[in-house]
Amino acid sequence: MSTQILLVEDEEALAQFLKQELTYEGYEVTVENDGMNGLVKARESNPDLIILDWMLPRLSGIEICRRLRASHNQVPIILLTAKDEVSDRVTGLDSGADDYIIKPFSLEEFLARVRVHIRRLQESDSDLLTFCDLSLDRKTREVRRGNRLIDLTAKEYDLLEYLMSHPRQVLTRDQILEKVWGYDFMGDSNIIEVYVRYLRIKLESSGETRLIQTVRSVGYVLRE
């Protein structure tokens, strides 16, 4: 899926120029020309990055930042403005903007700033594993099926994390034993089957479809 960027800029020529250059870089860009429409679009479309002009009709870029942050929306925001005083920069950053670019700016620097924020976003996304309606957050160790929070033991979590790290890939019993239990594990040889059964019970307790499939005589695979 391509990266979604919302550009809110009332200077039509600049907006179209930036949209063209961002599209050329491979991003999917939506343009709004006034602040109120920009705020509505930000809330409705959940973009990966927002680029905001400070001075906008109906609602300023600063006010958009404040309202998004007040609703706990943490989307990265780059603020564009001709205001170059230190106090203006402080105001912009304190409102919730992540970055501040002064007009006029070079296209190369603008695109570099965009790449930095997209890269940070992609790095943070690596902590969240998803498959169908199943999600696993490596930072919080929370597992959810849809909106349902699932309580797992440490070893159940480790097994599910390994399966979700290799979606649709058949994992042999030996691979699972080595990665989840350790290469020198000397316990019950049926331990994998036992824990897969535990996981299935918890993941399917509300009638959800089975995601952990058995590959006879080989191992297991996470797939629809």
C-alpha positions in Angstrom: 0.0 0.0 0.0 1.4 3.4 -1.0 2.0 6.1 1.6 -0.9 8.5 2.0 -0.1 12.2 2.3 -2.6 15.0 3.0 -1.4 18.4 1.7 -3.4 21.4 3.0 -2.3 24.5 1.0 -4.3 27.4 -0.3 -1.8 28.6 -2.9 -3.1 26.6 -5.8 0.0 26.7 -7.9 2.3 25.6 -5.0 -0.2 22.9 -4.0 -0.3 21.4 -7.5 3.5 21.6 -7.9 4.1 19.8 -4.6 1.4 17.3 -5.4 3.1 16.5 -8.7 6.6 16.2 -7.1 5.3 14.0 -4.2 3.4 11.8 -6.7 6.5 11.4 -8.8 8.3 10.2 -5.6 5.6 7.4 -5.3 3.3 8.9 -2.6 -0.5 9.2 -2.9 -1.4 12.8 -2.3 -4.7 14.4 -1.5 -5.0 18.2 -1.6 -7.3 20.5 0.4 -7.3 24.3 -0.1 -8.8 25.5 3.2 -8.3 24.6 6.9 -11.7 23.3 7.7 -11.8 20.9 4.8 -8.3 19.9 5.7 -9.2 19.0 9.3 -12.2 17.0 8.2 -10.1 15.1 5.6 -7.4 14.4 8.2 -9.9 12.9 10.6 -11.7 10.9 7.9 -8.8 9.5 5.8 -6.1 8.9 8.5 -3.2 9.9 6.3 0.4 8.7 7.0 1.7 12.3 6.9 0.1 15.8 6.8 1.7 18.8 5.2 0.1 22.1 6.4 0.3 25.7 5.5 0.2 28.0 8.5 -2.1 30.6 7.0 -5.3 29.0 5.6 -8.9 30.1 5.0 -11.4 29.3 7.7 -9.0 27.5 10.0 -5.2 28.0 10.4 -2.7 25.2 10.2 -1.8 25.9 13.9 -5.4 25.3 14.9 -5.5 22.1 12.9 -2.4 20.9 14.7 -3.9 21.7 18.1 -7.3 20.0 17.3 -5.7 16.8 16.0 -3.3 16.6 19.0 -6.2 17.3 21.4 -8.0 14.2 20.0 -4.8 12.1 20.5 -4.1 11.9 16.7 -0.3 11.5 16.4 0.0 11.6 12.7 3.3 13.3 11.7 2.7 17.0 10.6 5.0 19.2 8.6 4.2 22.9 8.9 4.9 25.2 5.9 5.1 29.0 6.6 6.7 32.3 5.6 7.0 33.1 9.3 10.7 32.8 10.2 11.0 34.3 13.7 12.1 32.0 16.4 9.0 32.7 18.4 6.9 31.6 15.4 8.8 28.4 15.1 8.3 27.7 18.8 4.5 28.4 18.4 4.4 26.0 15.5 6.2 23.2 17.2 4.3 23.7 20.5 1.0 23.4 18.6 1.9 19.8 17.8 3.8 20.1 14.5 6.7 17.7 14.1 8.6 19.8 11.6 8.7 23.4 10.3 9.8 24.5 6.8 10.1 28.2 6.0 9.0 29.5 2.6 10.6 29.8 0.2 12.2 26.4 0.5 14.2 24.2 -1.9 12.4 21.2 -3.3 15.3 18.9 -2.4 15.1 19.8 1.3 11.3 19.5 1.3 11.4 16.0 -0.2 14.2 15.0 2.2 12.2 16.1 5.2 9.2 14.1 3.9 11.4 11.0 3.5 12.7 11.4 7.1 9.2 11.4 8.6 8.0 8.5 6.4 11.1 6.5 7.4 10.4 7.1 11.1 6.8 6.0 10.5 7.8 2.8 8.8 10.3 2.0 11.6 7.6 2.4 14.2 5.3 0.2 12.2 7.7 -2.7 12.5 6.6 -3.0 16.1 3.1 -3.8 15.1 2.4 -7.1 13.4 -1.0 -7.6 11.7 -2.6 -10.5 9.8 -6.3 -10.3 8.8 -8.1 -9.1 12.0 -5.3 -10.3 14.3 -2.7 -7.7 15.6 0.3 -8.0 17.9 2.1 -5.0 19.4 5.7 -5.8 20.2 6.1 -2.7 22.5 3.1 -3.3 24.7 2.9 -7.1 24.1 -0.9 -6.7 23.5 -2.6 -9.1 21.2 -6.0 -8.4 19.7 -8.5 -10.1 17.4 -10.5 -7.2 16.0 -11.2 -5.1 19.1 -11.0 -8.1 21.5 -8.0 -8.1 23.8 -6.5 -11.6 24.2 -4.6 -12.6 27.3 -1.6 -14.8 26.4 1.1 -16.5 28.5 4.7 -15.6 27.7 5.3 -18.8 25.6 1.9 -18.4 23.8 2.9 -14.9 22.9 6.4 -16.0 21.6 4.8 -18.7 19.4 2.3 -16.3 18.0 4.9 -13.6 17.3 7.0 -16.2 15.4 4.1 -17.3 13.3 3.0 -13.7 12.6 6.6 -12.7 11.6 6.3 -15.3 8.8 2.8 -15.1 7.5 1.8 -17.7 4.9 5.1 -19.4 5.3 5.1 -23.0 6.4 7.2 -23.4 9.5 8.5 -26.8 10.4 8.3 -28.2 13.9 12.1 -28.1 14.1 12.1 -24.4 13.2 9.5 -23.6 15.8 11.2 -25.6 18.5 14.5 -23.8 17.9 13.1 -20.3 17.6 10.5 -20.5 20.4 11.9 -23.0 22.9 15.6 -23.0 22.1 17.8 -25.4 20.2 18.6 -27.4 23.3 15.0 -28.0 24.4 14.6 -31.5 25.9 11.0 -31.4 27.0 7.8 -33.1 25.6 8.0 -33.5 21.9 4.3 -32.6 21.7 4.8 -29.2 23.2 4.1 -27.4 19.9 0.8 -29.1 19.4 -0.2 -28.3 23.0 0.5 -24.6 22.6 -1.0 -24.4 19.1 -4.2 -25.8 20.7 -4.0 -23.2 23.5 -3.6 -20.4 20.9 -6.5 -21.6 18.7 -8.8 -21.7 21.7 -8.0 -18.1 22.6 -7.9 -16.8 19.1 -11.2 -18.4 18.1 -13.2 -18.1 21.4 -15.7 -15.7 19.8 -16.3 -17.8 16.8 -13.6 -16.3 14.6 -12.2 -18.2 11.6 -9.0 -20.3 12.2 -5.8 -18.6 11.2 -3.2 -21.2 12.5 -3.3 -24.1 10.0 -1.7 -27.5 10.4 0.5 -28.7 7.5 0.4 -32.5 8.0 3.7 -34.1 8.8 5.5 -30.7 8.4 4.4 -28.0 10.8 2.2 -25.0 10.9 1.4 -21.9 8.8 -0.5 -18.7 9.5 -2.9 -18.2 6.6 -6.6 -17.6 5.9 
